[in-house]
Amino acid sequence: MEHERDDPLSVSVGEERLLADYLQCPVSERRRRFLDTLSAAQLTGLSRRTIQWWVECGLVAAVMIGRRYQIEKGSLLSHLERFAQGLE
């Protein structure tokens, strides 16, 4: 089944894997590997809405925990690098 962003209950295989990874991490490792949107915005100097939009568009990997995104820091940094190089 193809993943559709319009369906809030639809989850891709990659998102399932990331969620499992998130849940299995010790809390101390989660804090190193994942950022909420506010922390990601502060790190990048961008707005929270821009970070949310990147997640919603699938440009950065994140999982929804409750009503908040937990963004994979490595994915965010990779996207920023590609963006800075003009690849996105």
Summary of the structure (lengths in Angstrom):
residues: 88
radius of gyration: 12.9
end to end distance: 26.9
largest distance: 36.7
contacts: 205
relative contact order: 0.15
helix: 55%
strand: 12%
